[in-house]
Amino acid sequence: MSEPLALPKCGSVRPPEALLTPDPLLHVQDDDLQVRVSFIVGADGSVHSAFVLDSGGPGADQLVLRAVRFWRYRPALCNGVPTDSEALVKFRIP
């Protein structure tokens, strides 16, 4: 039986930094709209695997997903090496 693969441990971690993240709901005129999205910020700084956790309805969900896929980040660092990281973002119109 072989040993499981060792996962790298991060002694020094820097979370991803937003570079380009325009608000997709800036011009939406809907009361009490809320959309929560999960995605991966890749080691290349782009967004991957975005999906809706809490829906604001089909139109708002699609608007948010389309915008989030074009967001750009400075990637997270694990011991100085760019790495994938998970992100959660909540969009809300009070």
SERO-4910 file (N, C-alpha, C, O; in steps of 0.05 Angstrom, whole numbers):
BEGIN
 pado doro    nc1    nc2    nc3   cac1   cac2   cac3    cc1    cc2    cc3    oc1    oc2    oc3
  Met    A     17    -23      0      0      0      0     18     25      0     37     27     15
  Ser    A     12     44    -18     28     68    -20     19     89      0     -4     90      8
  Glu    A     38    107      6     32    129     23     15    150      8     18    153    -16
  Pro    A     -4    164     22    -19    185      8     -1    208      0     20    213     13
  Leu    A     -8    221    -21      7    244    -30      6    266     -9    -15    272      3
  Ala    A     29    278     -4     30    300     16     21    326      4     29    333    -18
  Leu    A      3    339     18     -6    365      9     13    387     19     21    385     42
  Pro    A     19    407      3     38    427     12     25    443     35      2    450     35
  Lys    A     42    449     55     33    466     77     44    494     72     67    498     63
  Cys    A     27    514     77     35    542     73     44    554     99     28    557    117
  Gly    A     69    561    100     79    576    124     72    605    121     67    619    141
  Ser    A     73    615     97     68    643     91     46    644     70     49    635     47
  Val    A     23    655     77      0    657     59     -7    686     54     -8    702     73
  Arg    A    -12    692     29    -23    718     22    -49    713      6    -48    700    -14
  Pro    A    -72    723     16    -97    719      1    -97    733    -26    -80    751    -30
  Pro    A   -115    726    -43   -117    740    -69   -125    769    -65   -138    776    -46
  Glu    A   -115    786    -84   -122    814    -83   -137    822   -108   -129    816   -130
  Ala    A   -160    835   -104   -176    843   -127   -162    865   -143   -152    884   -132
  Leu    A   -161    861   -169   -150    881   -188   -172    894   -204   -172    918   -208
  Leu    A   -191    877   -214   -213    887   -231   -238    872   -223   -241    849   -231
  Thr    A   -256    885   -207   -280    872   -198   -304    891   -198   -315    897   -177
  Pro    A   -312    900   -222   -335    918   -223   -361    904   -212   -365    880   -216
  Asp    A   -378    920   -199   -403    910   -188   -423    905   -210   -431    923   -224
  Pro    A   -431    880   -213   -450    873   -235   -478    883   -229   -495    885   -248
  Leu    A   -485    890   -204   -512    899   -198   -514    929   -193   -533    939   -182
  Leu    A   -494    944   -202   -492    972   -198   -517    987   -209   -527   1006   -196
  His    A   -527    978   -232   -550    993   -244   -576    977   -242   -596    984   -256
  Val    A   -577    957   -225   -602    942   -222   -620    956   -202   -611    965   -181
  Gln    A   -645    959   -209   -665    973   -192   -684    953   -180   -708    953   -187
  Asp    A   -675    935   -163   -692    915   -150   -688    917   -120   -666    918   -110
  Asp    A   -711    918   -106   -709    919    -76   -702    892    -64   -713    871    -73
  Asp    A   -685    892    -45   -678    869    -29   -667    846    -47   -675    823    -42
  Leu    A   -651    852    -66   -639    831    -83   -613    822    -70   -597    838    -61
  Gln    A   -609    795    -70   -585    784    -58   -576    760    -74   -592    742    -80
  Val    A   -551    759    -81   -539    736    -96   -512    730    -83   -496    748    -78
  Arg    A   -508    704    -76   -482    696    -65   -469    676    -84   -482    657    -94
  Val    A   -444    681    -90   -429    666   -110   -403    655    -99   -390    668    -83
  Ser    A   -397    630   -107   -372    618   -100   -356    614   -125   -367    608   -146
  Phe    A   -329    617   -123   -312    613   -147   -283    608   -138   -276    612   -115
  Ile    A   -267    599   -157   -239    595   -152   -223    618   -165   -228    624   -189
  Val    A   -205    630   -150   -186    649   -162   -162    632   -169   -148    622   -151
  Gly    A   -157    629   -194   -135    612   -203   -108    624   -199   -105    648   -193
  Ala    A    -88    607   -201    -60    616   -198    -53    637   -220    -33    651   -217
  Asp    A    -69    638   -241    -65    658   -262    -80    684   -256    -78    703   -272
  Gly    A    -96    685   -234   -111    709   -227   -138    711   -239   -153    730   -234
  Ser    A   -146    692   -256   -173    693   -267   -192    676   -251   -184    659   -235
  Val    A   -218    680   -256   -239    666   -241   -247    641   -256   -250    641   -280
  His    A   -249    619   -241   -257    593   -251   -280    582   -235   -282    588   -211
  Ser    A   -296    565   -247   -316    549   -233   -336    566   -216   -342    558   -194
  Ala    A   -345    589   -227   -364    605   -212   -391    592   -212   -401    583   -233
  Phe    A   -404    592   -189   -432    583   -187   -447    597   -165   -435    607   -146
  Val    A   -473    598   -168   -491    612   -149   -497    595   -126   -506    572   -129
  Leu    A   -493    605   -102   -501    591    -77   -529    600    -68   -545    584    -60
  Asp    A   -534    626    -69   -560    638    -62   -569    654    -85   -557    673    -93
  Ser    A   -592    646    -96   -602    658   -121   -618    684   -116   -632    687    -96
  Gly    A   -615    702   -135   -630    727   -135   -650    726   -158   -662    747   -164
  Gly    A   -654    703   -170   -671    699   -193   -654    695   -218   -630    703   -219
  Pro    A   -665    683   -239   -650    676   -262   -635    699   -276   -612    697   -284
  Gly    A   -648    722   -278   -636    745   -291   -612    756   -275   -591    761   -286
  Ala    A   -616    760   -249   -594    770   -232   -571    750   -230   -548    758   -231
  Asp    A   -578    725   -228   -557    704   -227   -539    704   -252   -515    704   -249
  Gln    A   -552    705   -275   -536    706   -300   -519    731   -302   -496    730   -311
  Leu    A   -531    753   -294   -516    779   -295   -491    777   -277   -469    786   -286
  Val    A   -494    767   -253   -472    765   -235   -451    745   -245   -427    751   -245
  Leu    A   -460    721   -254   -441    701   -264   -425    711   -288   -401    706   -290
  Arg    A   -438    725   -306   -425    735   -330   -403    755   -322   -381    755   -333
  Ala    A   -410    773   -303   -390    793   -294   -367    781   -279   -344    788   -283
  Val    A   -373    763   -260   -352    751   -243   -332    736   -259   -308    736   -252
  Arg    A   -340    723   -281   -321    708   -298   -300    726   -311   -279    716   -319
  Phe    A   -305    752   -312   -285    771   -323   -269    785   -302   -251    801   -309
  Trp    A   -274    781   -277   -259    793   -255   -230    783   -256   -225    761   -266
  Arg    A   -211    799   -247   -183    792   -246   -172    798   -218   -179    818   -205
  Tyr    A   -154    781   -210   -141    783   -183   -111    779   -186   -101    768   -205
  Arg    A    -97    789   -166    -70    781   -161    -73    755   -145    -86    756   -123
  Pro    A    -63    733   -154    -70    707   -141    -59    705   -113    -41    719   -104
  Ala    A    -71    686    -98    -62    680    -71    -33    668    -74    -26    656    -94
  Leu    A    -18    672    -53      9    660    -52     11    641    -29      2    646     -7
  Cys    A     24    618    -34     30    598    -14     61    596    -14     73    585    -33
  Asn    A     73    606      7    103    607      8    115    621    -16    135    612    -26
  Gly    A    102    642    -25    112    657    -48    105    647    -75    112    659    -95
  Val    A     90    625    -77     83    612   -102     53    617   -107     36    612    -90
  Pro    A     45    628   -131     17    632   -138      2    605   -136     12    584   -145
  Thr    A    -22    606   -124    -38    582   -120    -67    588   -123    -76    611   -120
  Asp    A    -83    568   -129   -112    571   -130   -123    576   -102   -112    567    -82
  Ser    A   -145    591   -101   -158    595    -75   -188    599    -80   -197    607   -101
  Glu    A   -204    592    -60   -233    595    -61   -242    622    -52   -230    634    -34
  Ala    A   -263    633    -65   -274    658    -57   -304    657    -55   -317    642    -71
  Leu    A   -316    671    -37   -345    674    -34   -351    704    -35   -338    720    -20
  Val    A   -370    712    -51   -378    740    -53   -408    742    -51   -422    727    -65
  Lys    A   -418    760    -35   -446    766    -33   -452    793    -45   -440    813    -37
  Phe    A   -470    793    -64   -480    818    -76   -507    824    -64   -524    806    -62
  Arg    A   -511    849    -56   -536    856    -43   -544    884    -50   -528    902    -51
  Ile    A   -570    887    -56   -582    913    -59   -602    916    -37   -623    902    -37
  Pro    A   -597    934    -18   -615    937      5   -642    949     -2   -659    953     15
***
